[in-house]
Amino acid sequence: MRVVRVVVARSLLRVPWQEAVYWCMDLETTGLDPRTARILAAAAVPVRDGVVRYGELYATRVRPGRGAVWAGAEAHHLVPREVEDAPRLEGVLRRLDGCLREGVLVVHGSQVELPVLQRAYRAHGMAWPRVPVVDTVRLLQRLERRVRWLTAASVPLDLGRARAYLGLPAYPRHDAASDAVATAELFVALVVRLGARTLEELLRWGGAR
């Protein structure tokens, strides 16, 4: 996979983390292989001034197009007839692109969602915005390294179990909207628990590309 390098201005890196805008995104796809997976649903919600802005949640199902190899229904419970009248991917990508260009992308598990999204951009002739990316899984791994000397227990990396570990309520899983909100709340909780002060620290601890 081609590596996309992101250059972030030093002035932005040094700002307090609350001054950046973070768009927390989740995708539901036809599979977990980034080379073949098609997007079936997408959702994104922003964190502004350190607060999850639930009223700005964008969530939609996506028509995957012809030739999609359907898989993963046991997780996301979407079947072909439920997305046949959904918006086309290009329009959804353009809406998401406006979100991404506003700030920082936050995902839970960048190894699948990021290449799927980048591949979709290329397939539709769109330039990837080279947005900074923070992966909450990597922030959880950072937290585990900090607490390991206190306890032998590991910090869970699964979204639902990680939320429970941090005292956050349970949400329905494998729904793009609820997973995007769950990721946003987890992100804020992790920032507070880790004591992050700047965007630079968040990218150093949880950055992905």
C-alpha positions as CSV (number, residue, x, y, z in Angstrom):
1,M,0.0,0.0,0.0
2,R,1.3,3.5,-0.9
3,V,2.3,5.5,2.2
4,V,0.8,9.0,2.4
5,R,3.0,11.3,4.3
6,V,1.2,14.1,6.2
7,V,2.9,17.4,6.9
8,V,1.4,19.4,9.8
9,A,2.4,23.0,10.4
10,R,4.3,23.4,13.7
11,S,2.0,26.2,14.7
12,L,-1.0,23.7,14.6
13,L,1.0,20.9,16.4
14,R,1.7,23.2,19.4
15,V,-1.9,24.4,19.9
16,P,-3.8,23.0,22.9
17,W,-5.6,19.8,21.7
18,Q,-9.0,21.4,22.3
19,E,-8.4,24.1,19.7
20,A,-8.2,21.5,16.8
21,V,-11.3,20.0,15.3
22,Y,-11.5,16.2,15.2
23,W,-13.9,14.3,13.0
24,C,-14.5,10.8,14.4
25,M,-15.5,8.4,11.7
26,D,-16.7,4.9,11.3
27,L,-17.3,2.8,8.2
28,E,-19.3,-0.5,7.7
29,T,-17.9,-2.5,4.8
30,T,-18.5,-5.7,2.8
31,G,-15.4,-7.2,4.4
32,L,-12.1,-6.6,6.2
33,D,-9.7,-6.8,3.2
34,P,-9.0,-3.1,2.3
35,R,-8.1,-4.2,-1.3
36,T,-11.7,-5.5,-2.0
37,A,-14.0,-4.1,0.7
38,R,-16.8,-1.8,-0.4
39,I,-18.3,0.9,1.9
40,L,-21.9,0.1,3.0
41,A,-22.4,2.8,5.6
42,A,-20.5,5.8,6.9
43,A,-20.8,8.2,9.8
44,A,-18.8,11.0,11.3
45,V,-19.2,13.3,14.3
46,P,-17.0,16.2,15.3
47,V,-15.3,17.0,18.6
48,R,-15.0,20.8,18.9
49,D,-13.5,22.6,21.9
50,G,-13.1,19.2,23.5
51,V,-16.8,18.4,23.3
52,V,-18.6,15.8,21.1
53,R,-21.1,17.7,18.9
54,Y,-23.8,15.1,18.6
55,G,-26.0,17.5,16.7
56,E,-23.5,17.5,13.8
57,L,-23.5,13.8,13.3
58,Y,-23.6,12.7,9.7
59,A,-24.6,9.2,9.0
60,T,-25.7,7.4,5.8
61,R,-25.9,4.1,4.1
62,V,-24.0,3.7,0.9
63,R,-24.8,2.0,-2.4
64,P,-21.7,-0.2,-3.0
65,G,-22.2,-0.5,-6.8
66,R,-22.0,-3.5,-9.0
67,G,-19.7,-6.3,-8.4
68,A,-19.5,-6.0,-4.7
69,V,-18.7,-9.3,-2.9
70,W,-21.0,-9.3,0.1
71,A,-19.6,-10.3,3.5
72,G,-19.8,-9.2,7.1
73,A,-23.6,-9.2,7.3
74,E,-23.3,-11.2,10.6
75,A,-21.7,-8.1,12.1
76,H,-23.4,-5.1,10.5
77,H,-26.7,-6.9,9.6
78,L,-26.9,-5.0,6.3
79,V,-28.2,-6.9,3.3
80,P,-28.2,-5.8,-0.4
81,R,-31.9,-4.6,-0.5
82,E,-31.2,-2.2,2.4
83,V,-28.7,-0.2,0.5
84,E,-30.0,-0.4,-3.1
85,D,-31.7,3.0,-2.8
86,A,-28.9,4.6,-0.7
87,P,-26.8,7.5,-1.9
88,R,-23.9,6.7,-4.3
89,L,-20.4,6.6,-2.7
90,E,-19.1,9.6,-4.6
91,G,-21.6,12.0,-3.1
92,V,-20.9,10.5,0.4
93,L,-17.2,10.9,-0.1
94,R,-17.6,14.6,-1.0
95,R,-19.6,15.2,2.1
96,L,-17.0,13.4,4.2
97,D,-14.2,15.3,2.4
98,G,-15.6,18.6,3.7
99,C,-15.4,17.2,7.2
100,L,-11.9,15.9,6.9
101,R,-10.5,19.1,5.5
102,E,-11.6,20.9,8.7
103,G,-9.2,19.2,11.0
104,V,-8.0,15.8,12.3
105,L,-9.5,12.4,11.4
106,V,-10.1,10.0,14.3
107,V,-10.8,6.3,13.8
108,H,-10.8,3.1,15.9
109,G,-8.5,0.7,14.0
110,S,-6.8,2.6,11.2
111,Q,-5.4,-0.6,9.6
112,V,-8.8,-1.3,7.8
113,E,-10.8,2.0,7.7
114,L,-8.0,4.2,6.5
115,P,-6.9,2.2,3.4
116,V,-10.5,1.5,2.5
117,L,-11.3,5.2,2.6
118,Q,-8.1,6.1,0.7
119,R,-8.9,3.5,-2.0
120,A,-12.4,4.9,-2.4
121,Y,-10.9,8.3,-2.9
122,R,-8.6,7.0,-5.7
123,A,-11.4,5.0,-7.3
124,H,-13.4,8.3,-7.7
125,G,-10.6,10.4,-8.8
126,M,-10.5,12.4,-5.6
127,A,-7.3,13.7,-4.0
128,W,-6.8,12.4,-0.5
129,P,-6.7,15.5,1.8
130,R,-3.5,14.2,3.7
131,V,-5.3,14.9,6.9
132,P,-3.6,14.1,10.3
133,V,-5.0,10.8,11.7
134,V,-5.3,9.7,15.3
135,D,-6.1,6.0,16.0
136,T,-7.8,5.4,19.3
137,V,-6.4,1.8,19.3
138,R,-2.9,3.3,19.5
139,L,-4.0,5.7,22.3
140,L,-5.2,2.6,24.2
141,Q,-1.9,0.9,23.6
142,R,-0.2,4.1,25.0
143,L,-2.4,3.9,28.1
144,E,-1.6,0.2,28.6
145,R,2.2,1.0,28.7
146,R,1.5,3.7,31.3
147,V,-0.6,1.5,33.6
148,R,1.3,-1.8,33.2
149,W,3.5,-1.1,36.2
150,L,0.4,-0.8,38.4
151,T,-1.5,-3.9,37.3
152,A,-0.9,-7.1,35.3
153,A,-4.3,-6.7,33.5
154,S,-4.2,-5.5,29.9
155,V,-6.1,-2.6,28.5
156,P,-8.7,-3.9,26.0
157,L,-8.5,-2.7,22.4
158,D,-12.0,-3.7,21.3
159,L,-14.2,-0.6,21.1
160,G,-16.9,-1.9,23.3
161,R,-14.6,-3.4,25.9
162,A,-12.4,-0.3,25.9
163,R,-15.4,1.9,26.6
164,A,-16.4,-0.3,29.5
165,Y,-12.8,-0.2,30.9
166,L,-13.0,3.6,30.9
167,G,-16.5,3.6,32.5
168,L,-18.4,4.6,29.3
169,P,-21.8,3.2,28.6
170,A,-22.4,0.4,26.1
171,Y,-23.7,1.2,22.7
172,P,-25.0,-1.0,19.8
173,R,-22.1,-2.3,17.8
174,H,-21.4,-2.4,14.1
175,D,-23.7,0.5,13.3
176,A,-21.8,3.3,11.7
177,A,-23.6,6.1,13.6
178,S,-23.3,4.6,17.1
179,D,-19.7,3.5,16.4
180,A,-18.7,7.0,15.3
181,V,-20.2,8.5,18.5
182,A,-18.7,5.7,20.6
183,T,-15.3,6.4,19.1
184,A,-15.7,10.2,19.7
185,E,-16.5,9.6,23.4
186,L,-13.7,7.1,23.8
187,F,-11.3,9.6,22.1
188,V,-12.2,12.4,24.6
189,A,-11.9,10.0,27.6
190,L,-8.5,8.8,26.4
191,V,-7.2,12.4,25.9
192,V,-8.2,13.2,29.5
193,R,-6.9,10.0,30.9
194,L,-3.5,10.3,29.1
195,G,-3.3,14.0,30.1
196,A,-2.6,15.2,26.5
197,R,-2.0,18.9,26.2
198,T,-1.3,19.4,22.5
199,L,-2.2,18.0,19.1
200,E,1.5,17.1,18.7
201,E,1.3,14.8,21.7
202,L,-1.8,13.1,20.3
203,L,-0.2,12.5,17.0
204,R,3.0,11.2,18.6
205,W,1.0,8.7,20.8
206,G,-1.8,7.7,18.5
207,G,-0.9,9.0,15.0
208,A,-1.5,6.8,11.9
209,R,-0.9,7.2,8.2
